[in-house]
Each structure stands twice: as C-alpha cells, then as structure tokens.
Amino acid sequence: MRIGVLTFHRCINYGSYWQTRCLVEGLRARGHEPLVIDHASRRVDIAEWKCAFRPTLPDPPAEGDHLRYRTKIHHFGEAIRALPLSPPYPLDGHVEPGCDLVVVGSDEVWNLAHPWYGGCGLFYGQGLRAPRLVAYAASFGNQDAQWALGPEQAGWLAGFDRISVRDGNSARIVEGALGQAPELVLDPCLQFPPTAGAIDGAGDPAQPEARYLALYGHGFSRGLSLRVREWARRRGLQVVSIGYRNDWADRQWLDAGPHAFARFMAGAEAVVTNFFHGCVFALLNARPFVCEPTAYRSNKLHGLMETVGGQRHLLEPDAAGGQHLEALLGRPLEDAIGERIDAARLRSSRFLDHALAA
C-alpha cells in the first residue's frame, strides 16, 4: 500500500527526526510505500527556528553558539529533505495525499498544549482525506490525563480506525474520551532501530575519539551535574554534551546533525539525559543511563520507563545518591529491560500488522 505518515517531521529535534525515519523504514520493510505528509506553515517554521537558535531558554545562548546552531539547523534541513516527502500542504488546509491509509504518530501529535502545534486538527484527522486512519505510538505529551478531552476532540479521535499510543498517560486520555483503552506500543525508534547503514559516518572528524559519556538535554540540576562529573572523571571519561550547551561538560558538540547524533549515542560508554529520546537511544543501544525528568517531559518519561521496567533509572532533581548513580551508570542494563522491550516489540508488531491489514 501507499501509506502516508503524518507527524512532527520538521522539528529541529533529534527524536522527532528519528521517530519519523524509523517509522518510514519500518513500513518500507513490510513492503509498503511510505510517504511523509509534508505539512507547511510559516508560523511554525519561525517558531522552530527561534527555538533552535535559543534552545536552552531561559538561559541565553553563549557567544559564538549562534553559528553552531545554524549549522545544526542546516544538517536537519538536509536530512528532512532526504525523507520521502509528499508535495507541501498548508498545515491548516485540506490534505489529499492519495494514500490508501495514513498513519498518525509518533511524537506529541495530540498535545493540545504544544506551543505551536497545539490544537491543530490535522493531527486528529481533520481536513485529511484518506480511506483509512491509524494512530501509531501517538502521545499527548505534557497534557495530563486529568485534562479530559472536550467533545470535539473526542469526536475527532472516534474517526480513527485503529489507535495505539506510546505511554500510559495518553492511554488514559483516549480511554476517557472513547470508553475503550487503546493499544500501548513502542516508539518507532525502539520498534524499528536505525540500521548501521542509516547512521554510517566513518571518519566523521567531530565524533569523539576518546571514551565518553553522552550528555543529552539541558537544565540539569547542580547536584546531578556534580555527581556525573565526578563519576566520569573517576572512569576516565570525557563528558560530551550534544545538541545543547551544558557548561559543566568537557566538550560542547552543538552543531551535530541527526545522523551524527545516532552515531554518537551508539558509541557512548553511558548516557545522562532528561529527554525522552535520550532514554530511547540509550535503550536501543543497551547503554547504561540515568534520566532526570523535567516537568514538561515527565509523562512521557515515566510512561516509557513503566513499559520497559526501567523506573530506577529516573532520578529526581538534586536527589542524593552517589552510590545509586554508580550502580546505574557503572553496570550493564538489566537483562529484564531487554526482555520487556522484546515483548513490547511483539505486541507493537501485532498491532501494526492488524491495523494495516484491516
């Protein structure tokens, strides 16, 4: 079939790019022809660029970082243009992609509180003309389950033929709206991990040569930063911050594109993050990791850890526990986590196969 993929593919965000790419590759491996629906909006583009140039607000960017972030945006533009894109469609208009089926998701596609995509009906299927509509690994992001959907949005969800989500918070919202719990599936990056060919970049001069700890995110608590630096120093590891400035890191790699990010995460000795896809890439590469949840990403992070049985890898900001950090970063991931991921992959495959065949 020709299958449209509708998601946040234009975000200057490593996770947004890779969840799009991995879903495309997963559909292609099943013998289908995926097409990323290229929704366009000048308003959204400007919001994305502003955020990409000042990603660590309220902290202002350091002098000289503007050029690095510009290079990062350029790398994303190249990667996005290489996706199998449809002709551009206005974000707020009617979309007729000529597909047999459209898959909405992953990412926060249903988050009504998203700063620039929030409330956009397209991701709920409004204005989208396709014979069938399926949601794969959709999420409401930081929109908490206690904020019940209004009747309009609930009616929009009722128009989907099959629905799956990637976290328990989103499942509770859908169940409250439709009276039936949706399937819980894996994020596409975990379900369809990038192949070696997709992230190949032998000889990249920016890739760290020495052993390193991958730092992905920003706004970490002082307590965690001090403990991580001490742990890395004792292990002889360089702390390298990718995509975002963290002044306590040994090196800032701010201009890395999405393919360099995947190679970087795969080569790390351990990962420290406060982002959802920081955890995802640690898991798919079986790297020891810790995550310090932020209020914005708490729902997604707790949902992911509940799915894989990794709750102990979440650390509260400034929480004491150097020994706990040592136990998490200094040892391989628990075998049980890999077993939970394998089981979730089977469930996710069953959902997708049934949804595509219906």
C-alpha positions as CSV (number, residue, x, y, z in Angstrom):
1,M,0.0,0.0,0.0
2,R,0.9,3.6,-0.3
3,I,0.9,4.8,3.4
4,G,1.0,8.4,4.5
5,V,3.0,9.3,7.6
6,L,1.7,12.3,9.5
7,T,3.9,13.6,12.3
8,F,6.2,16.4,13.5
9,H,8.9,15.6,10.9
10,R,10.0,19.2,10.5
11,C,11.0,19.8,14.2
12,I,14.7,20.6,14.8
13,N,14.8,17.8,17.3
14,Y,16.8,14.5,17.1
15,G,13.9,12.4,18.4
16,S,11.3,13.9,16.0
17,Y,13.5,13.2,13.0
18,W,14.4,9.7,14.0
19,Q,10.9,8.6,15.0
20,T,9.8,9.7,11.5
21,R,12.7,8.0,9.8
22,C,12.3,4.8,11.7
23,L,8.6,4.5,11.1
24,V,9.2,5.1,7.4
25,E,11.8,2.4,7.3
26,G,9.6,0.0,9.3
27,L,6.7,0.4,6.9
28,R,9.0,0.0,3.9
29,A,10.4,-3.2,5.4
30,R,6.9,-4.5,5.4
31,G,6.7,-4.0,1.6
32,H,4.7,-0.7,1.7
33,E,5.4,2.6,0.0
34,P,5.6,5.3,2.8
35,L,5.1,9.0,2.1
36,V,5.7,11.6,4.8
37,I,2.9,14.2,4.5
38,D,4.8,17.5,4.3
39,H,2.6,20.0,6.1
40,A,3.9,23.5,5.8
41,S,3.4,26.6,8.0
42,R,5.4,29.8,8.0
43,R,4.2,30.4,11.6
44,V,5.5,27.0,12.7
45,D,8.8,27.4,10.8
46,I,9.5,30.7,12.6
47,A,8.7,29.2,16.0
48,E,11.0,26.2,15.3
49,W,13.9,28.5,14.2
50,K,13.6,30.7,17.2
51,C,13.6,27.7,19.5
52,A,16.5,26.1,17.6
53,F,18.7,29.3,17.9
54,R,17.9,29.7,21.6
55,P,17.2,26.1,22.8
56,T,18.2,26.5,26.4
57,L,15.9,29.4,27.4
58,P,15.6,31.0,29.8
59,D,19.4,30.8,29.7
60,P,20.6,32.9,26.7
61,P,22.9,31.3,24.1
62,A,26.6,31.8,24.7
63,E,28.6,34.0,22.4
64,G,29.5,32.0,19.3
65,D,26.8,29.4,19.7
66,H,24.6,31.1,17.1
67,L,26.7,29.8,14.2
68,R,26.9,26.3,15.6
69,Y,23.1,26.2,16.0
70,R,22.8,27.5,12.4
71,T,24.9,24.6,11.2
72,K,22.8,22.2,13.2
73,I,19.6,23.5,11.5
74,H,21.3,23.1,8.1
75,H,22.1,19.4,8.9
76,F,18.4,18.9,9.9
77,G,17.3,20.5,6.6
78,E,19.4,18.1,4.6
79,A,18.1,15.1,6.5
80,I,14.5,16.1,6.3
81,R,14.7,16.8,2.6
82,A,16.0,13.2,2.1
83,L,12.8,11.7,3.6
84,P,10.1,10.5,1.1
85,L,8.1,13.7,1.2
86,S,4.8,14.5,-0.3
87,P,4.2,17.8,-2.1
88,P,3.8,20.5,0.6
89,Y,0.3,21.1,2.1
90,P,-0.8,24.0,4.2
91,L,-0.9,23.0,7.8
92,D,-4.4,24.4,8.3
93,G,-5.8,23.3,4.9
94,H,-7.2,20.2,3.3
95,V,-4.7,17.4,2.6
96,E,-5.3,14.8,-0.2
97,P,-2.1,12.7,-0.2
98,G,-3.5,10.0,-2.5
99,C,-2.7,7.2,0.0
100,D,-4.5,4.0,0.9
101,L,-4.0,4.7,4.6
102,V,-2.5,7.4,6.8
103,V,-0.6,6.6,10.0
104,V,-0.6,9.5,12.5
105,G,2.3,9.4,15.0
106,S,4.6,9.1,16.8
107,D,5.6,12.2,18.8
108,E,3.2,14.6,20.7
109,V,0.8,14.8,17.8
110,W,-2.3,15.1,20.1
111,N,-0.8,17.5,22.6
112,L,-3.3,20.4,22.8
113,A,-0.8,22.3,24.9
114,H,2.1,22.1,22.4
115,P,3.5,25.7,22.0
116,W,2.9,25.8,18.2
117,Y,1.2,22.6,17.0
118,G,-1.3,22.5,19.9
119,G,-4.9,22.4,18.7
120,C,-4.1,21.7,15.1
121,G,-6.9,19.5,13.8
122,L,-4.9,17.9,11.0
123,F,-3.2,15.5,13.5
124,Y,-6.6,14.4,14.7
125,G,-7.5,13.7,11.0
126,Q,-9.4,16.9,10.3
127,G,-9.1,18.0,6.7
128,L,-7.2,14.8,5.9
129,R,-8.8,12.8,3.1
130,A,-7.8,9.2,3.3
131,P,-9.7,5.9,3.1
132,R,-8.3,4.8,6.5
133,L,-6.7,6.4,9.5
134,V,-4.5,4.7,12.1
135,A,-2.6,6.1,15.1
136,Y,0.8,4.5,15.9
137,A,2.5,5.4,19.2
138,A,0.8,8.8,19.4
139,S,1.2,10.9,22.6
140,F,-0.4,13.8,24.4
141,G,3.0,14.8,25.8
142,N,2.7,17.0,28.9
143,Q,-1.1,17.2,28.6
144,D,-2.0,15.3,31.7
145,A,-4.8,12.8,31.8
146,Q,-6.7,14.9,34.3
147,W,-7.3,17.4,31.5
148,A,-10.1,15.4,29.8
149,L,-10.7,16.0,26.1
150,G,-13.6,18.1,25.1
151,P,-16.4,16.5,23.0
152,E,-15.0,18.0,19.8
153,Q,-11.6,16.3,20.1
154,A,-13.1,13.1,21.4
155,G,-15.2,13.1,18.2
156,W,-12.1,13.5,16.1
157,L,-10.5,10.5,17.8
158,A,-13.5,8.4,17.1
159,G,-12.8,8.9,13.4
160,F,-9.7,6.7,13.6
161,D,-9.9,3.1,12.5
162,R,-7.3,1.9,15.0
163,I,-5.5,3.7,17.8
164,S,-2.3,3.0,19.7
165,V,-0.3,5.2,22.0
166,R,3.2,5.1,23.5
167,D,2.5,6.0,27.2
168,G,0.0,5.3,29.9
169,N,-1.0,8.9,30.3
170,S,-2.1,9.1,26.7
171,A,-3.9,5.8,27.0
172,R,-5.9,7.2,29.9
173,I,-6.9,10.2,27.9
174,V,-8.0,8.1,25.0
175,E,-9.9,5.7,27.2
176,G,-11.6,8.6,28.9
177,A,-12.7,10.1,25.5
178,L,-13.7,6.8,23.8
179,G,-14.5,4.5,26.7
180,Q,-12.0,1.9,25.4
181,A,-8.3,1.6,26.2
182,P,-6.0,1.8,23.2
183,E,-3.1,-0.4,22.5
184,L,0.2,0.5,24.1
185,V,3.1,0.3,21.6
186,L,6.8,1.2,21.4
187,D,8.2,4.4,19.9
188,P,9.3,3.8,16.3
189,C,13.0,4.2,17.3
190,L,12.7,1.2,19.6
191,Q,10.4,-0.7,17.4
192,F,12.4,-0.2,14.2
193,P,16.0,0.7,15.3
194,P,18.2,2.6,12.8
195,T,20.3,0.2,10.7
196,A,24.1,0.6,10.6
197,G,23.7,1.9,7.0
198,A,21.4,4.7,8.2
199,I,23.9,6.1,10.7
200,D,27.1,5.2,8.9
201,G,29.6,8.1,9.0
202,A,33.1,6.5,9.4
203,G,35.7,9.2,9.6
204,D,33.5,11.9,10.9
205,P,36.1,14.3,12.4
206,A,33.6,15.6,15.0
207,Q,32.9,12.2,16.5
208,P,34.8,11.9,19.9
209,E,37.9,9.7,19.7
210,A,38.3,9.2,23.4
211,R,35.9,7.2,25.6
212,Y,33.0,9.5,26.6
213,L,29.8,9.9,28.5
214,A,26.9,11.2,26.3
215,L,25.1,14.2,27.8
216,Y,21.8,14.9,26.0
217,G,19.4,17.7,27.3
218,H,19.8,20.9,29.2
219,G,18.8,22.4,32.6
220,F,20.2,19.6,34.7
221,S,20.3,20.1,38.5
222,R,23.5,21.2,40.1
223,G,23.5,18.1,42.3
224,L,23.3,15.7,39.3
225,S,25.9,17.6,37.3
226,L,28.4,17.4,40.1
227,R,27.9,13.7,40.7
228,V,28.1,12.9,37.0
229,R,31.3,14.9,36.5
230,E,32.9,13.1,39.5
231,W,31.8,9.7,38.2
232,A,33.1,10.4,34.7
233,R,36.4,11.7,36.0
234,R,37.0,8.6,38.1
235,R,36.2,6.4,35.0
236,G,38.5,8.4,32.7
237,L,35.6,9.5,30.5
238,Q,35.1,12.8,28.7
239,V,31.6,14.3,29.2
240,V,30.4,15.5,25.8
241,S,27.1,17.5,25.5
242,I,25.4,17.0,22.2
243,G,22.9,19.5,20.6
244,Y,22.6,21.7,23.7
245,R,25.1,23.7,25.8
246,N,25.9,22.4,29.3
247,D,28.8,24.5,30.6
248,W,29.8,21.8,33.1
249,A,30.5,19.3,30.2
250,D,34.1,18.8,28.9
251,R,33.0,19.4,25.3
252,Q,30.1,21.0,23.6
253,W,29.0,19.4,20.3
254,L,26.2,21.8,19.4
255,D,26.1,21.5,15.6
256,A,25.6,17.8,15.3
257,G,23.0,16.7,12.8
258,P,20.6,13.8,13.3
259,H,22.8,11.1,11.8
260,A,25.8,12.2,13.9
261,F,23.6,12.1,16.9
262,A,22.7,8.5,16.3
263,R,26.3,7.5,15.9
264,F,27.3,9.5,19.0
265,M,24.7,7.8,21.2
266,A,25.7,4.3,19.9
267,G,29.3,4.9,20.8
268,A,28.9,6.3,24.3
269,E,30.0,4.4,27.4
270,A,27.0,5.7,29.3
271,V,24.2,8.3,28.8
272,V,22.9,11.1,31.1
273,T,19.7,12.8,29.8
274,N,16.5,14.5,30.6
275,F,14.9,13.9,27.2
276,F,12.6,11.1,26.1
277,H,14.7,10.1,23.1
278,G,17.8,10.3,25.2
279,C,16.4,7.3,27.1
280,V,15.2,5.7,23.9
281,F,18.6,5.8,22.2
282,A,20.3,4.5,25.4
283,L,17.9,1.6,25.5
284,L,18.2,0.7,21.8
285,N,22.0,0.7,22.1
286,A,21.9,-1.1,25.5
287,R,23.9,1.7,27.2
288,P,23.8,2.4,31.0
289,F,21.9,5.6,31.6
290,V,20.2,7.9,34.1
291,C,17.5,10.4,33.4
292,E,16.4,13.4,35.4
293,P,12.8,14.1,34.5
294,T,11.6,17.6,33.8
295,A,8.0,18.8,34.3
296,Y,7.4,19.1,30.6
297,R,8.6,15.6,29.8
298,S,7.6,13.8,32.9
299,N,4.6,12.0,31.5
300,K,6.5,10.6,28.5
301,L,9.5,9.6,30.6
302,H,7.5,7.8,33.3
303,G,5.4,6.1,30.6
304,L,8.5,4.8,28.8
305,M,10.1,3.5,32.0
306,E,6.9,1.8,33.0
307,T,6.8,0.0,29.6
308,V,10.4,-1.2,29.8
309,G,10.7,-1.7,33.6
310,G,13.3,1.0,34.0
311,Q,11.8,3.2,36.7
312,R,15.0,3.0,38.8
313,H,16.8,4.9,36.0
314,L,14.8,8.1,36.7
315,L,16.4,10.4,39.3
316,E,14.6,13.3,40.9
317,P,16.4,16.6,40.5
318,D,19.1,17.2,43.1
319,A,18.3,13.9,44.8
320,A,21.2,12.5,46.9
321,G,22.6,9.1,45.9
322,G,26.1,8.8,44.5
323,Q,26.0,5.1,45.1
324,H,22.8,4.8,43.1
325,L,24.3,6.7,40.2
326,E,27.4,4.4,40.3
327,A,25.1,1.3,40.2
328,L,23.2,2.7,37.2
329,L,26.0,4.1,35.1
330,G,28.7,1.6,36.0
331,R,26.9,-1.6,35.2
332,P,25.2,-3.0,32.0
333,L,21.5,-2.6,31.6
334,E,19.4,-5.2,33.4
335,D,18.5,-8.2,31.3
336,A,14.9,-7.7,32.3
337,I,14.7,-4.4,30.4
338,G,15.8,-6.1,27.1
339,E,13.2,-8.8,27.7
340,R,10.5,-6.2,28.3
341,I,11.5,-4.4,25.1
342,D,11.4,-7.7,23.1
343,A,7.9,-8.5,24.4
344,A,6.7,-4.9,23.6
345,R,8.1,-5.3,20.1
346,L,6.0,-8.3,19.5
347,R,2.8,-6.5,20.8
348,S,3.6,-3.5,18.7
349,S,4.2,-5.6,15.5
350,R,0.9,-7.4,16.1
351,F,-0.9,-4.1,16.4
352,L,0.7,-2.6,13.3
353,D,0.1,-5.7,11.2
354,H,-3.5,-5.9,12.2
355,A,-4.0,-2.2,11.6
356,L,-2.5,-2.2,8.2
357,A,-4.4,-5.3,7.1
358,A,-7.8,-4.3,8.4
